[in-house]
Amino acid sequence: MATPGQAVPGTIVSPGAIASPGGAQGITGGVGPPGNTGVQGPQGNPGVPAATTTVGSFTVPNVGATTTVTVGDASWIALGQMVYVANAGGGTSAGALQVTGKAGNQLTLLNPGTVSAIPPADSTQSGLLNQLSGNATDFVGGDNACHVLPASGGGSSRSFNAVGNPNFEVDQRRVGSAISLGPGVNQSNYMDRWNASSGGTMTYTVQQIPANVLLPGTNFFITSKICRFTLTTAQASLGASDFASFQSIVEGQALRELLGDVTSVSLLVRSSVANVKFGLSFWDSPGNYGLVKLCTCGAANTWTLIQFPNLPIWTPSGTFPVTPGSYGYSLQIVLAAGSNQMFPANDVWVATPKYGAVGQSNFSANAVNSTFDIAFVQHEPGPVCNPLIDKPFNQNYDECLRYYQKSYEYSTAIGNTTGGNMIFGVISASNLSYIIGLPNFLKPLAKTVTPTVYNANTGAVNSVYNSSSGASATTGTVYAGQKGLSLINLATNQVAGNLMSFGYTADTGW
């Protein structure tokens, strides 16, 4: 296997350019009588592109580092694709590299350092190429060049993303309306599976907005919504404890898929400000240990796919529960952090974590109405950043119901008094302050919560409407389990059998 730092010439070879090894030639049979002409068959699949040579030699990068190469034709190569480097001439195999950047025919190749080299058929390089193509000379036209071949493995054993609502398409809470974040509002659950926090004099609005976003290098829309942070009050100088961040809490059962090995993360982001630097941090459930990475956006108003393969393995000192219903870990995206909110170092697990990454920008110092958008987040097992995993809306919505539900229609705001959004119960004959006969939730919740009740007639919180008498009643304790409402205790007695109507939300907080 070639060692990092070795300069090698290069040829990029498409998947279909690798022929199967040929079997031994059989005995030639006798000539048979001509058969009837058959019907025309269907058109075959399009052929694959021919090999294309790199412009000059390139150097195999060190583990965790990248190199940039230019090829004659990169049209068949996609971002995130794993490729192999192999030398046809007495050369060697340099193992698998990942395409982490593409600009025309220029490629950025990352050495993740944990993917096996191509297994040779025997100890010789000619054996390796004979295994791939049956003839080393035919494979490269006898030019003894170095090849980059599509890799068949090296990622996770199956597609998995631990992050809930990763493409921001589900918004039961706000239904696309904006919320304000700033002094006096330090934390808010602004969208399914995501909340935001801040401290200081800066203010932001946070909002889901429509935006069909292409997966880089393709014509495929990975999402139809994005999360937008808009700076509404600038803060040029941060106080030591000031910060602005948003986070997603991952349940323990999803953490189980990641725990025990290295992981990889991908972010699809953009900003109206060029080259914004921000922090991406991971905390254990008590917030005692954390890891942070420094991220950089590209050109202004341009989507940037940021990928970090092969993150350090979870620290054994941390607390990472994997039981269903537990707070497994949090993922934080940090736009501003004062001196007391900075991690002491990037890229390593540390005790008493903070928010920001060493070297990050203060986004709140930009002009008012500057924006930061995020379209997709993926945290997956293994040392390789695989292509972003699509999350269809119905699947995404169904998964979000485990953490947040409402009696209202999906597109209806909380507190709406339209009759179709209400549910009903009756006053118990044995206890005139109890509403019974209540429905189950749409889906069992991740943990037991106390639902919030809204009056069907006025929309007021902690109130129900007596449809039989035409009066409202204040609620006391609302009893519920993970599967549904059990009863509601009212502050005043009603008449047995009276019909009570209300709306509700049930929220795990994450």
C-alpha positions in Angstrom: 0.0 0.0 0.0 1.3 3.4 -0.9 2.3 5.6 2.0 1.0 9.1 2.5 3.3 11.7 0.9 4.1 9.4 -2.1 3.8 11.2 -5.4 1.9 9.2 -8.0 0.6 9.9 -11.6 -3.1 9.3 -11.9 -5.9 8.1 -14.1 -9.5 8.3 -13.0 -11.5 5.2 -14.0 -15.3 4.9 -14.0 -17.2 2.0 -12.3 -18.0 0.4 -15.6 -14.5 0.5 -16.8 -13.6 -2.4 -14.5 -14.3 -5.6 -16.5 -15.0 -8.9 -14.9 -12.1 -11.5 -14.8 -12.5 -13.8 -17.8 -12.9 -17.5 -17.5 -10.8 -20.1 -19.4 -11.6 -20.3 -23.1 -13.9 -23.2 -23.9 -13.6 -25.7 -26.8 -15.0 -24.2 -30.1 -18.2 -25.9 -31.1 -19.4 -26.9 -34.6 -21.3 -24.4 -36.7 -25.1 -24.9 -36.3 -27.8 -24.1 -38.8 -28.9 -20.4 -39.0 -31.8 -19.6 -36.8 -34.8 -17.3 -37.4 -34.3 -13.6 -36.8 -35.6 -12.7 -33.4 -37.5 -9.6 -32.3 -35.5 -6.5 -31.5 -34.5 -6.4 -27.9 -34.8 -3.4 -25.6 -32.2 -0.7 -25.7 -29.3 -1.5 -23.4 -28.0 0.7 -20.5 -25.8 3.6 -21.6 -22.1 2.8 -21.5 -19.7 4.2 -19.0 -17.2 6.9 -19.6 -13.7 6.0 -20.6 -10.7 6.5 -18.3 -9.7 10.0 -17.8 -6.2 11.0 -16.8 -5.2 13.4 -14.0 -3.4 16.5 -15.0 0.0 15.7 -13.5 1.0 13.7 -10.5 -0.6 14.0 -7.1 0.6 13.2 -3.6 -1.2 10.7 -1.4 -2.4 12.8 1.6 -1.8 12.0 5.2 -4.7 10.5 7.2 -7.3 13.3 7.8 -5.7 15.5 5.1 -6.8 16.2 1.6 -5.2 16.7 -1.8 -6.6 18.4 -4.9 -6.4 16.9 -8.4 -7.6 17.9 -11.8 -8.9 15.4 -14.2 -9.9 15.4 -17.8 -13.6 14.5 -17.1 -15.2 14.4 -13.7 -18.8 14.4 -14.9 -19.4 10.8 -13.5 -17.9 11.5 -10.1 -20.1 12.6 -7.2 -19.4 14.3 -3.9 -19.1 11.8 -1.0 -18.0 9.0 -3.4 -15.3 6.7 -2.1 -12.5 6.0 -4.6 -9.4 3.9 -4.7 -5.9 4.8 -5.8 -4.0 2.0 -7.5 -0.8 2.0 -9.6 -0.6 -0.2 -12.7 3.1 -0.4 -13.1 4.9 -2.1 -10.3 3.1 0.1 -8.1 0.9 -0.3 -5.2 -2.5 0.4 -3.8 -3.0 3.5 -1.7 -6.4 2.5 -0.3 -9.6 4.5 -0.3 -10.0 8.3 -0.5 -13.2 10.3 -0.4 -14.4 13.0 -2.8 -15.1 15.9 -0.5 -15.0 18.7 -3.0 -15.8 19.1 -6.7 -15.4 22.2 -8.8 -15.7 21.4 -12.5 -13.0 18.8 -13.2 -11.1 19.6 -10.0 -11.5 17.2 -7.1 -10.7 17.3 -3.4 -9.8 13.9 -2.1 -9.7 13.1 1.6 -7.7 10.2 3.2 -10.0 8.9 6.0 -7.3 6.5 7.1 -9.6 3.7 8.1 -10.7 2.1 4.9 -9.0 -1.0 3.6 -7.0 -1.0 0.4 -8.1 -3.1 -2.6 -7.5 -6.7 -1.7 -5.1 -8.1 -4.3 -5.6 -11.5 -5.9 -2.0 -12.4 -5.0 1.1 -10.6 -3.7 1.9 -8.9 -7.0 0.4 -5.8 -8.5 -0.3 -7.6 -11.8 -2.4 -10.0 -9.7 -4.4 -7.1 -8.4 -5.1 -5.7 -11.9 -5.8 -9.1 -13.3 -8.4 -9.5 -10.6 -10.1 -6.3 -11.6 -9.8 -6.4 -15.4 -8.2 -9.6 -16.5 -5.4 -7.7 -18.2 -3.4 -4.9 -16.8 -2.3 -3.6 -20.2 -5.8 -3.4 -21.6 -7.0 -1.7 -18.4 -4.8 1.3 -18.8 -3.5 1.1 -22.3 -0.1 0.2 -21.1 0.7 3.6 -19.6 1.5 2.3 -16.1 -0.4 5.1 -14.6 -2.1 5.4 -11.2 -5.8 4.9 -11.1 -8.6 6.1 -8.9 -11.3 3.4 -8.7 -14.8 3.5 -7.2 -14.7 1.9 -3.7 -17.3 -0.6 -2.8 -17.2 -0.3 1.0 -15.7 1.5 3.9 -18.8 3.3 5.2 -21.4 2.1 7.6 -23.0 -1.2 7.2 -26.3 0.4 6.4 -27.8 3.9 5.9 -28.5 5.6 9.2 -28.8 9.2 10.4 -29.2 9.8 14.2 -30.5 13.4 13.8 -34.3 13.9 13.9 -35.9 16.2 11.4 -32.6 16.5 9.6 -34.0 18.4 6.6 -36.2 20.8 8.7 -39.3 19.9 6.7 -41.5 19.1 9.8 -42.7 22.2 11.8 -45.7 21.3 13.9 -44.8 23.9 16.5 -44.7 27.2 14.5 -46.1 26.1 11.1 -43.5 28.3 9.4 -44.0 31.4 11.5 -40.9 33.2 12.9 -40.0 33.4 16.6 -37.7 36.0 18.2 -34.6 35.0 20.2 -32.7 37.4 22.4 -32.7 39.0 25.8 -35.4 37.5 28.0 -35.8 34.5 25.6 -32.8 32.3 26.2 -34.2 29.0 24.9 -37.1 28.1 22.6 -38.2 25.0 20.8 -38.7 26.6 17.5 -39.2 23.5 15.3 -39.6 19.8 15.7 -36.5 18.3 17.2 -34.6 21.6 17.3 -34.3 24.4 19.8 -32.4 27.6 20.1 -30.6 29.5 22.9 -28.8 32.8 23.2 -27.3 35.2 25.8 -26.2 38.8 25.3 -27.8 41.9 23.6 -28.0 40.3 20.1 -31.4 39.3 18.8 -32.3 36.8 16.0 -35.4 35.5 14.4 -35.7 31.8 13.6 -38.0 30.4 11.0 -38.7 27.5 8.7 -38.9 28.9 5.1 -39.6 27.2 1.8 -36.5 26.5 -0.3 -35.9 23.6 -2.7 -32.3 22.7 -2.0 -30.3 20.6 -4.4 -28.0 17.9 -3.1 -24.6 19.2 -4.3 -23.4 17.6 -7.5 -26.9 16.4 -8.4 -30.3 17.6 -9.6 -32.1 16.0 -6.6 -33.9 18.1 -4.0 -32.8 16.9 -0.6 -35.3 19.2 1.1 -38.1 21.6 0.4 -37.6 23.7 3.6 -34.7 25.2 5.5 -34.1 26.7 8.9 -33.1 30.4 8.7 -31.5 32.5 11.4 -31.8 36.3 10.7 -29.8 38.8 12.8 -32.1 41.5 13.9 -29.9 43.3 16.5 -26.1 43.2 16.0 -23.6 42.8 18.9 -20.1 43.7 17.7 -18.4 42.8 21.0 -19.4 39.7 22.9 -19.5 39.5 26.7 -17.6 36.6 28.2 -20.7 34.5 28.7 -22.6 35.5 25.6 -23.5 33.0 22.9 -26.0 32.1 20.2 -26.6 28.5 19.2 -29.2 25.9 18.2 -29.3 22.3 19.0 -30.9 18.9 18.5 -31.2 16.3 21.3 -30.8 12.7 20.1 -32.6 10.0 22.0 -30.6 7.2 23.5 -32.0 4.6 21.1 -30.6 6.5 18.2 -27.3 7.0 20.0 -27.0 3.3 20.2 -26.4 3.1 16.5 -23.3 5.4 16.9 -21.8 4.4 20.2 -18.7 2.3 20.4 -16.9 3.5 17.2 -16.0 6.5 15.2 -18.7 8.5 13.5 -19.0 11.1 10.7 -21.1 14.2 10.3 -22.3 16.2 7.3 -23.8 19.7 7.3 -25.4 21.5 4.3 -25.3 25.3 5.1 -25.0 28.7 3.6 -24.8 32.3 4.8 -25.3 35.8 3.3 -21.9 36.5 4.8 -18.9 34.8 3.0 -16.6 32.5 4.9 -18.4 32.4 8.2 -16.7 30.2 10.7 -18.9 28.5 13.3 -18.8 25.7 15.8 -20.3 22.3 15.7 -20.2 20.6 19.1 -21.4 17.3 20.7 -22.2 17.0 24.4 -23.0 14.0 26.6 -26.4 14.0 28.3 -25.3 15.7 31.6 -23.2 18.2 29.6 -20.0 17.1 31.4 -18.0 16.2 28.3 -17.9 17.6 24.8 -16.2 17.7 21.4 -16.2 20.7 19.0 -15.3 21.1 15.3 -14.6 24.4 13.5 -16.7 24.8 10.4 -16.4 27.2 7.5 -19.1 28.3 5.0 -18.0 29.1 1.5 -19.0 32.0 -0.7 -21.9 34.2 0.3 -25.4 32.8 -0.5 -23.9 29.5 -1.8 -24.7 26.1 -0.3 -21.6 24.4 1.3 -21.5 20.8 2.2 -19.2 20.5 5.2 -18.1 17.0 6.1 -16.2 15.6 9.0 -15.4 11.9 8.6 -13.8 9.8 11.3 -14.7 11.9 14.4 -13.0 10.8 17.6 -14.6 7.9 19.4 -17.0 8.8 22.2 -15.2 9.4 25.4 -15.5 6.6 28.0 -15.6 9.3 30.7 -18.9 10.7 29.4 -22.5 9.6 30.1 -24.2 8.3 27.0 -27.4 6.4 27.8 -28.9 4.3 25.0 -32.3 3.3 26.6 -35.5 4.4 24.8 -36.8 7.7 26.2 -33.4 8.8 27.5 -31.5 12.0 26.5 -28.6 10.4 24.6 -26.5 13.4 23.5 -26.9 16.8 22.0 -25.6 18.3 18.7 -25.1 22.1 18.7 -24.4 24.6 16.0 -22.9 27.7 17.5 -22.9 31.1 15.7 -21.4 33.2 18.5 -19.5 32.5 21.7 -17.8 34.7 24.2 -14.5 33.9 25.8 -16.0 31.9 28.7 -18.1 29.9 26.2 -15.2 28.7 24.1 -13.9 25.1 24.1 -10.3 25.0 25.2 -9.4 23.0 22.1 -11.0 21.7 18.9 -11.2 18.1 17.7 -10.8 16.4 21.1 -13.2 15.4 23.9 -12.8 17.7 26.9 -14.4 18.0 30.4 -16.8 20.8 31.2 -17.6 21.7 27.6 -18.6 25.1 26.4 -20.2 26.2 23.1 -17.9 27.7 20.6 -14.9 26.4 18.6 -11.4 28.0 18.7 -11.2 30.3 15.7 -14.9 30.8 15.0 -16.5 34.0 14.0 -18.9 36.2 15.9 -21.9 36.1 13.5 -23.8 38.7 15.6 -21.1 41.3 14.6 -22.4 41.3 11.0 -24.9 43.7 9.5 -28.5 43.5 10.6 -30.5 41.1 8.4 -27.5 38.9 7.8 -28.8 35.3 7.5 -27.5 31.8 8.3 -29.3 28.9 6.7 -29.1 25.2 7.3 -30.7 22.6 5.1 -29.5 19.2 6.3 -27.6 17.6 9.2 -26.4 14.0 9.1 -24.6 12.1 11.9 -23.8 8.5 11.0 -21.8 5.6 12.2 -18.4 4.8 10.6 -15.3 6.7 9.4 -16.8 7.9 6.1 -19.3 10.6 5.2 -21.7 8.9 2.9 -24.1 10.8 0.6 -26.9 12.5 2.4 -29.8 10.2 3.3 -33.1 11.4 2.0 -35.9 11.6 4.6 -39.3 11.7 3.0 -41.8 13.9 4.7 -44.2 11.2 5.9 -41.4 9.2 7.5 -40.0 12.4 9.0 -43.3 13.5 10.4 -44.1 10.0 11.8 -40.8 10.0 13.7 -41.3 13.5 15.0 -44.7 12.4 16.6 -42.7 10.4 19.1 -41.5 13.7 20.6 -44.2 16.2 19.9 -47.9 16.0 19.1 -50.9 18.3 18.9 -54.6 17.7 18.4 -54.6 20.4 15.7 -54.2 19.7 12.0 -50.6 19.7 10.9 -50.8 23.1 9.2 -53.0 24.7 11.9 -51.4 26.8 14.6 -51.8 26.0 18.3 -54.8 27.6 20.0 -56.8 27.7 16.8 -60.6 27.5 17.6 -61.7 25.8 14.4 -64.0 22.9 15.4 -62.2 20.3 13.3 -59.1 20.7 15.5 -60.8 19.9 18.8 -61.2 16.8 20.8 -63.9 15.9 23.4 -64.4 14.3 26.7 -67.3 14.0 29.2 -67.7 14.9 32.9 -67.5 11.8 35.1 -70.7 10.9 37.0 -68.5 9.7 40.0 -66.4 12.9 40.2 -67.8 16.1 38.7 -64.4 17.7 38.3 -63.0 15.0 36.1 -63.1 14.9 32.3 -62.9 11.2 31.1 -63.3 9.3 27.8 -60.2 11.0 26.3 -58.4 9.7 23.2 -55.0 8.1 22.7 -52.1 10.0 21.2 -51.4 9.5 17.5 -48.3 7.6 18.5 -46.7 6.6 21.8 -44.4 9.3 23.1 -40.7 8.7 23.9 -41.5 9.5 27.6 -44.4 10.5 29.9 -45.2 14.2 29.7 -47.8 16.6 31.0 -49.9 17.8 28.0 -50.9 21.5 27.7 -54.6 22.1 27.1 -56.3 25.0 25.1 -59.9 26.2 25.2 -61.8 25.1 22.1 -63.8 28.4 22.1 -61.3 31.0 23.1 -57.9 29.3 22.5 -56.9 30.2 26.1 -54.3 27.9 27.7 -55.2 25.8 30.7 -58.8 26.1 30.0 -61.6 23.9 28.4 -65.0 24.7 26.9 -68.2 23.2 28.2 -70.1 22.7 25.0 -73.2 21.7 26.9 -73.4 24.8 29.1 -71.6 27.3 26.9 -69.1 28.2 29.7 -65.4 27.8 30.1 -63.6 26.0 32.9 -60.1 26.2 34.2 -58.0 23.1 34.2 -56.0 21.7 37.2 -53.9 18.6 36.7 -53.8 16.9 33.3 -53.0 13.2 33.6 -51.4 11.3 30.7 -49.1 8.4 29.9 -46.9 7.8 26.9 -49.9 6.5 24.9 -52.5 9.1 25.6 -54.6 11.3 27.9 -56.3 9.6 30.9 -58.2 12.4 32.6 -58.3 16.1 33.2 -59.0 17.5 36.6 -61.0 20.8 36.6 -60.8 23.6 39.1 -64.7 23.6 39.5 -67.3 20.9 39.3 -69.5 20.5 36.2 -72.6 18.6 35.4 -72.2 14.8 34.9 -72.3 13.9 31.2 -71.5 17.5 30.0 -69.5 17.5 26.8 -66.1 19.3 27.2 -64.0 20.4 24.2 -60.4 21.5 23.9 -57.1 21.2 22.0 -53.8 19.9 23.4 -50.1 19.6 22.8 -47.9 16.9 24.2 -44.2 17.7 24.2 -41.1 15.8 25.5 -39.1 19.0 25.2 -36.8 17.5 22.5 
